[in-house]
Structures are given as C-alpha cells and as structure tokens.
Amino acid sequence: MSIRRSLAVLTIAGAAGAASFGLAAPAQASTLGKIPGCVSVWQTTGKITKTGYAYNGCKYRVRMKIVWGWGGDGPCTTVSPGGTIYSKVARGKRFDGAKTC
C-alpha cells in the first residue's frame, strides 16, 4: 500500500472514529455564537499576531465579542450599525469568529 493511500485510509478512519464519539467538526465562524446573519467576521494574520474582526451590517446594535480558541476572548462590546470591533492575539490561537454576549 502506498503512503498516499495509507494516509487517505487513516484520514477516513479518523473521521469515522470522531463521528462515533460524538465529536463534531468546528462550527463555521459566522454561526458559532448565534450572531445575526448581517454580522460579518474575518481574520488577518501577521508575522507575530492574528487579528479577528466583526462588522455589524445590521440596522440595529449588536452586543458581541471576538472568540479565540486556546486563548482569551475579546471584550464584550455593543457595536452600532456600520461599526467594527477587533481583537488581536499572538499567532497560534484559533479564530472562532464572534458570538453575542
């Protein structure tokens, strides 16, 4: 069996094993914290830091925060329509989007 085929078999077996233990794939950033669909989230990565953003495209204020895996979340902030919040962390943290608070 080739190495490429062995890796494919291991990947499929690992996915099946995770499913049998009830482990789910990571949620999409835009649906993680049940933020409204009119909120956009994205990240930028620099040489040393990573910055997560959330833009309020809604016609009303939204109270939300940036969420990081393996690190502290950003502060809970009320964002007016057309406003953007951001949170900067060291690289290596996983960007999990935004959630309401």
N, C-alpha and C positions, 0 to 999 in steps of 0.2 A: 504494500500500500504506500502511495507517495505521501510526502509530508503535507502537501496541499490538501489532499483528500483526507488525511488524518485530522488536520485542523478543522476541516469542514464538519467531519463527524463529531469531533469534540464540541464544536460550537453548537451544533444541533442538539446534542445530548445535554449540554449545559443549559440551553434554553428550555428544554423539556423538563429538566430537573428543577429549574427555578419555578416553572409553572406548577409542578406538583407540590411545591412547598408553599404556594400561595404568594410568591413574590411577583410583583408587577413591574413592568418597565417604568422608568421615570416618567412622570407626567409632563406634558407639554408646558412650557413656561407660561403661556397665556391662560391656561386653565388651572394652574396649581392652586392658587388661593381664592378661587371663585371670583376673580376680578371681572368687571364687566367687559364685554367684547369690544367696547370703544376705548379700552386702555391698551396701549402698545408697549411691549417690553423688548429690550435688546441689550447686548453687552459689547464692550470693546476690550481688547486685550493688548496691553503694552508690554514692554520688556520686563517690568518689575511688578506692575499692578494690573488688576482687572476691574473694570467699572461696569456696573449694572444700571440700567436706566428704565424708567416707566413714564410714559407720556399719557396724560389724561386728555383723550379726544372726546370725552363725554360732554354733555351740556349741563352737567352738574358736578359738584365737588365730590371727590372720592378720597377716603382715608385709607392709605395703603403704605406698604413698606417693601423694600427690596429684600429678597430672601436668598441666602447663601447656604449651600451645603458645606459642611465641615468648617463652619465659621459663624461669627455673629451676624445677625441680620441688621439691616439699616434701621434708622429710627422710624416710628410710625408718624406719618405726615399727612395733613389734609392738603390735597392738591386741587387747585382751582381748574376750571376748564381751560385747556390750552397750556397747562403747566407741566413741567417735567421734574422728577426727582431722580437723584442718583446716589449710589453708594460705591465707594472704592475700597478694595481689599487687595491683599497680596495675591500674586498668582498662585494657583494651586487650589483655590477654593472653587467649588462648583456653583455656577449661576443657576438658581432655581426659579427665577422670574420675580413676580411680585404677588402679594396677597393683601386682602383687605384686613383692616385691624380696627 
